[in-house]
């Protein structure tokens, strides 16, 4: 079985986000960018499935600016076999929307015919949590979101999902789209020899036009501002003072 | 202008708090019709009809809608869309599973986790783990939205909406429910609790987390945890408060041994009163705390349990 793993280049998890003063967006120039952490988990899961003999080829895809090739190289160094880069914009600040991404991915699925798409549940920049579900809808496939355990047997996948209040287990018919949550696995680091090897792996470059997809945004970003700050509070010196303050505020 | 609102129904029961908050969020958008769907949903539909501001309730009962499987629930919503301009839901894990599927089937963009309504096409939503708030204007004819419930008050009762039954659509048969493992607990539900007590990495172990639970029980509170505590195995993931977990806004939030990473703050900074107990006086959690106590939590928490 072939597995397709879409990965997104986003602002690094540890970087403090800076909102531009003129409200035009978040400053991404000269900021460290990395693979979306949830997508790292999906790459890792694909590699584990390959190691277990359930997958024979891992194709990674990234859609966005040309620099996303670095993200794809990281996935190749972790253990993916081949990459497709879809250059959809040359503007770092233009975030291609999940609907357009899902349409491009659908066209790639039609060409590549994977038995499984594994992707992160959400990107940590736009926090949309939508691409996997949208792709599944466009393909008419089953979906299993927020996965924390995945077991594939024949034409079924048993997936445990993180839901409000606990866990839900469902069984989906393959082919399927699975979006992954934090606890599914711990992604590996790429070793130096594998980073060197990854440079020789195949990476095809495409554009949305190759797939006949219009990537014009449906949502216009009117403005981006910093969230309202909370007024600074006070420090209390002891548990007694804390209890007194809470009583005064009517909180206990 | 009319709104179709997917009610949160779990095992036949209406999640009143989440649904009533979404009603408040959707009120400026037009007349609200609630959809209660499930293996059994009649009781949930009746409960929803009493929410103030609801003009109609549709009840869809079918085995294929049980456990809110995304494929059948999304197909049902699409079959009912008709003239509705807004298709909305509270941003629960169930709705986050279903609504983007609906949006794609309608060929419109998803508006996830909206925290404010500016006008019928324009919404505010947090991005970058709550570090920025975007105002977005949709050019789509239909808007599919989930609302971040912690920023809206629940609509009151006293309504008397008409209740109508609707048929399910053919089950696409793509997925099957096997089991739910929900934590059995007498404590209030995390996202709707009036008081939340959360522990972080500073608590140090799964065993010591019992102290957090004891304080929570003393306060009649729900228990939360930071992502660091969950990653370290001290607490289950469904207790996680933060951008990648639950977003809460209780009257009182007590953060114990939590440093206050940005991703955690995004999940609790709308709380009315925040208390922080941490031995590191430089911890960022103190910048959002109304009352901060710099102390060893292993001394302060037992004292607090005793004195409350």
Interface residues (C-beta under 8 A of the other chain):
Chain A: X11 X16 X17 X19 X26 X97 X98 X99 X102 X122 X124 X125 X126 X127 X128 X129 X130 X131 X132 X133 X134 X135 X136 X137 X138 X140 X141 X142 X143 X144 X145 X146 X148 X158 X161 X162 X163 X164 X165 X166 X167 X168 X169 X170 X171 X172 X173 X181 X182 X183 X217 X218 X219 X220 X221 X222 X223 X224 X225 X226 X227 X230 X232 X233 X234 X235 X236 X237 X238 X239 X240 X242 X243 X245 X246 X249 X251 X252
Chain B: X10 X67 X69 X70 X71 X74 X92 X93 X94 X96 X97 X98 X99 X100 X101 X102 X103 X104 X105 X107 X108 X109 X110 X111 X112 X113 X122 X125 X126 X127 X128 X129 X130 X131 X132 X133 X134 X135 X136 X137 X138 X139 X140 X172 X173 X174 X175 X176 X177 X178 X179 X180 X181 X182 X183 X189 X191 X219 X227 X230 X231 X236 X237 X238 X243 X244 X246 X251 X252 X262 X269 X273 X274 X275 X281 X286 X287 X288 X289 X290 X291 X292 X293 X294 X295 X300 X303 X304 X307 X308
